[in-house]
Amino acid sequence: MISPDSIGRTFPGTESITISQSEIDAFCAVVGETNTTIAPPTFSIRISLQQSEVILTSPEVGIKWDRLVHGDQKFDIKRPLKAGDVVTCSSTIESAREVAGNEIISVRSDISTADELLVSSWSTLVIRA
């Protein structure tokens, strides 16, 4: 069960990430994208998911990752990610509610450079009872 004190809080990411061209190339190959000059829109989930797992499974938040099912995802892309970008990711737990014994949690992740917000994404996560 998520800690009620976590709802509404923003948690900074644990580290800066430098996006490499080889990561973009590999992601493009998997999704069938031929233009590798920028990262595909869904590439950002690779960053936010990794960072969110660290944040959400911390003892102060208390989510059990092995009970988590991804429910929904949406993106607001200010500018595409590209090779050489050095980014950080913060996560805000916007809401939590219980439905049929399961927790439904909405998390916003913001991916930014030192001076620019690049991508915001919202994940709806279901923590199974």
TIGUVEX-171705 format. One record per residue (C-alpha): x, y, z; residue in three letters. Coordinates in Angstrom, 1 decimal, always signed. Example, Ala and Ser with C-alpha at 12.3 -4.5 7.8 and 13.67 -1.06 7.14 Angstrom:
> +12.3  -4.5  +7.8  ALA
> +13.7  -1.1  +7.1  SER
END
This chain:
> +0.0  +0.0  +0.0  MET
> +1.3  +3.4  -0.9  ILE
> +2.2  +5.7  +1.9  SER
> -0.4  +8.5  +2.1  PRO
> +2.4  +11.0  +2.7  ASP
> +3.7  +10.3  -0.8  SER
> +0.7  +11.6  -2.6  ILE
> +1.3  +15.0  -4.1  GLY
> +5.1  +14.8  -3.5  ARG
> +7.7  +15.2  -6.2  THR
> +10.7  +12.9  -6.0  PHE
> +13.9  +13.9  -7.8  PRO
> +15.6  +11.2  -9.9  GLY
> +18.6  +9.4  -8.7  THR
> +21.1  +10.3  -11.4  GLU
> +21.7  +12.2  -14.6  SER
> +21.4  +10.2  -17.8  ILE
> +23.3  +11.0  -21.1  THR
> +21.3  +9.8  -24.1  ILE
> +23.5  +8.0  -26.6  SER
> +23.0  +7.5  -30.3  GLN
> +23.4  +3.8  -29.9  SER
> +20.5  +3.7  -27.4  GLU
> +18.3  +5.6  -29.9  ILE
> +19.4  +3.3  -32.7  ASP
> +18.6  +0.2  -30.7  ALA
> +15.2  +1.5  -29.6  PHE
> +14.3  +2.5  -33.2  CYS
> +15.3  -0.9  -34.4  ALA
> +12.9  -2.5  -31.9  VAL
> +9.9  -0.3  -32.8  VAL
> +10.6  -0.3  -36.6  GLY
> +11.5  +3.4  -36.8  GLU
> +14.0  +4.3  -39.6  THR
> +14.6  +8.0  -38.6  ASN
> +17.2  +7.8  -35.9  THR
> +18.1  +11.5  -35.8  THR
> +15.8  +11.9  -32.8  ILE
> +14.4  +9.5  -30.3  ALA
> +10.9  +8.1  -31.0  PRO
> +8.2  +9.6  -28.7  PRO
> +8.0  +6.5  -26.5  THR
> +11.8  +6.4  -25.9  PHE
> +11.2  +8.6  -22.8  SER
> +9.4  +5.7  -21.0  ILE
> +12.8  +3.9  -20.9  ARG
> +14.2  +6.7  -18.8  ILE
> +11.1  +7.5  -16.6  SER
> +10.3  +3.8  -15.9  LEU
> +13.8  +3.1  -14.7  GLN
> +13.8  +6.2  -12.4  GLN
> +10.2  +5.6  -11.2  SER
> +11.0  +2.1  -10.1  GLU
> +13.8  +3.4  -7.8  VAL
> +11.5  +6.1  -6.4  ILE
> +8.3  +4.2  -6.1  LEU
> +9.8  +1.1  -4.5  THR
> +11.7  +3.1  -1.8  SER
> +10.6  +2.3  +1.7  PRO
> +9.1  +5.8  +2.2  GLU
> +6.7  +5.3  -0.7  VAL
> +6.1  +1.5  -0.3  GLY
> +4.9  +0.3  -3.7  ILE
> +5.5  -3.4  -4.4  LYS
> +6.9  -3.5  -8.0  TRP
> +6.1  -7.2  -8.4  ASP
> +2.4  -6.4  -7.9  ARG
> +2.4  -3.5  -10.4  LEU
> +0.5  -3.6  -13.8  VAL
> +0.8  -0.8  -16.3  HIS
> -2.6  +0.7  -17.0  GLY
> -2.2  +3.7  -19.2  ASP
> +0.4  +6.2  -20.6  GLN
> +0.3  +9.6  -22.2  LYS
> +3.0  +12.0  -23.2  PHE
> +3.5  +15.8  -23.6  ASP
> +6.6  +16.3  -25.7  ILE
> +8.0  +19.8  -25.6  LYS
> +11.0  +18.8  -27.7  ARG
> +12.2  +15.3  -28.9  PRO
> +15.1  +13.7  -27.0  LEU
> +18.3  +13.4  -29.0  LYS
> +21.7  +11.9  -28.6  ALA
> +23.9  +14.0  -26.3  GLY
> +21.1  +15.2  -24.1  ASP
> +22.0  +15.0  -20.4  VAL
> +18.7  +14.6  -18.6  VAL
> +17.2  +14.1  -15.2  THR
> +13.8  +12.6  -14.4  CYS
> +11.6  +13.5  -11.4  SER
> +8.4  +11.8  -10.5  SER
> +5.3  +13.2  -8.9  THR
> +2.7  +10.9  -7.4  ILE
> -0.4  +12.9  -8.4  GLU
> -3.1  +10.7  -7.0  SER
> -4.0  +7.3  -5.6  ALA
> -7.3  +5.6  -5.1  ARG
> -8.6  +2.1  -4.3  GLU
> -10.9  +0.2  -6.7  VAL
> -12.0  -3.4  -6.0  ALA
> -9.1  -3.8  -3.6  GLY
> -6.5  -2.6  -6.1  ASN
> -4.6  +0.7  -5.8  GLU
> -4.8  +3.0  -8.9  ILE
> -1.9  +5.4  -8.9  ILE
> -1.2  +8.3  -11.3  SER
> +2.4  +9.3  -11.6  VAL
> +3.8  +12.2  -13.7  ARG
> +7.4  +12.0  -14.8  SER
> +9.3  +15.1  -16.0  ASP
> +12.4  +14.6  -18.1  ILE
> +14.5  +17.8  -18.2  SER
> +17.9  +19.1  -19.1  THR
> +19.5  +21.6  -16.7  ALA
> +17.4  +24.4  -18.2  ASP
> +14.6  +22.9  -20.2  GLU
> +11.6  +20.6  -19.6  LEU
> +11.6  +18.1  -22.5  LEU
> +9.0  +15.5  -21.8  VAL
> +6.2  +15.0  -19.3  SER
> +4.5  +11.6  -19.2  SER
> +1.7  +10.3  -17.1  TRP
> +1.4  +6.7  -16.1  SER
> -1.6  +5.0  -14.6  THR
> -0.3  +2.1  -12.5  LEU
> -2.4  -0.6  -10.9  VAL
> -1.1  -2.3  -7.8  ILE
> -2.9  -5.6  -7.6  ARG
> -4.3  -6.7  -4.3  ALA
END
